[in-house]
Amino acid sequence: MSNRSSNKRLRLALVAHDAKKDLMVEWARANGDTLKHAHIFATGTTGGRISAALPNLEVTALKSGPLGGDQQIGAIECGC
């Protein structure tokens, strides 16, 4: 069952390592209309940069990847 048909809000995890952070922000800008319907979870710097570029999005920035952000994303319960 899709998230839309069950009226659950889309939850999306975004992780961009090192030199890919600029590309992730560009991708988020290009897909902003779709992402405004999602709750985004992102590792620290990535989440901060996406929030700064697109303040209308709901972004939860976790720890930076090397400090445990990747594990935090893996531990989020999907509620499926």
Summary of the structure (lengths in Angstrom):
residues: 80
radius of gyration: 12.6
end to end distance: 9.2
largest distance: 36.9
contacts: 207
relative contact order: 0.20
helix: 46%
strand: 18%
